[in-house]
Amino acid sequence: MPYSIDVDQLRTFLAVAELGSFTKAGDAVHKTQSAVSMQMKKLEERIGQPIFVKDGRNSRITEHGRRLVEYARRMVALNDETLSAFHEPEIAGRIRLGLPDDYAERLLPQVLAAFNRLNPCINLDVECSSSNEIGRRIQKGELDVGIVTSGDCTSVPGQIVRREPLQWVGSREHIVYDQRPLRLAVGPTTCSWRQAGVAALDHLNIQHQVVYTSASAAALAGAVNAGLAIAILPASALRQGQRILGEKEGLPPLPPCDITIIRSQMAIEPVHDALCHHIVASIGNVTMEYNGMDAEAAE
């Protein structure tokens, strides 16, 4: 038996570890699910330890698998570096990606990091701005791909890639929700989250007042944690020291938040297809840091 590990098996293993699914990994490395399963079986035989266990419809990495990840990354990176020294890469280039800071901080880092590891010859230039501004720049060809909030960007059609609940969010250290008028920390008037929250409060005749306005999710979170107001944020934006408020605090339900991928009419190269396919395949599988629960209780 040869004392070596198949690099192609390691590449597939990393795709499964990153995306949490044999099917999604197969899409990423252009293999069928059965081929991925066979490769992982052979890799487990080579390692001599189980590296995945079934967890519902997905596969969860074992402790042995977690140990293998870092070795696999180094081996695949060295393999790619060696080959790139003698051959032109199949897919290489630069992509200008725009996204709001709401998603840049909490939702997309692991998705983009996985893409970078799977596509080391594609360079990503990431710019943070409002969804509306990203749509405008996509139209002008100043950005190639954008991740936006659907209701905040209506100028460019796109594909919904994730839906998550909007939440009323307050501080664990301050009681603000029972004061009237209810103090709100929200985005600008064009923000669909703000519009949804205000409409829900108006429907129940709950007095409210906007006391803090910012397009930055981090700034809104700071206002919440200081006890200045409550905010309207998606589940992925929940931070430590915050908690979700709802019916028992007298607040109305909110509609879901749709996250959409858009692209420029000029973004038609294989590099753009690779990024869009990766985002569509993996963004729904992202694990939230607090999984939409009370932030402190989830620690």
Buried (B, 14 or more C-beta within 10 A) or exposed (E): EEEEBBBBBBBBBBBBBBBBBBBBBBBBBEBEBEBBBBBBEEBBEBBEEEBBEEEEEBBEBBEBBEBBBEEBBEBBEEBBEEEEEEEEEEEBBEBBBBBBBBBBBBBBEBBBEBBEBBBBEBEBEEBBBBBBBBBBBBBEEEBBBBBBBBBBBEEBEBEEBBEBBBBBBBBBEBEBBEEEEBBBBBBEEBBBBBBBBBEBBEEEEBEBEBBBBBBBBEBBBBBBBEBBBBBBBBBBBBBEBBBBBBEEBEBBEBBEBBBBBBBBEEBEEEBBEBBBEBBBBBBBBBEBEBEBBEBBEEE
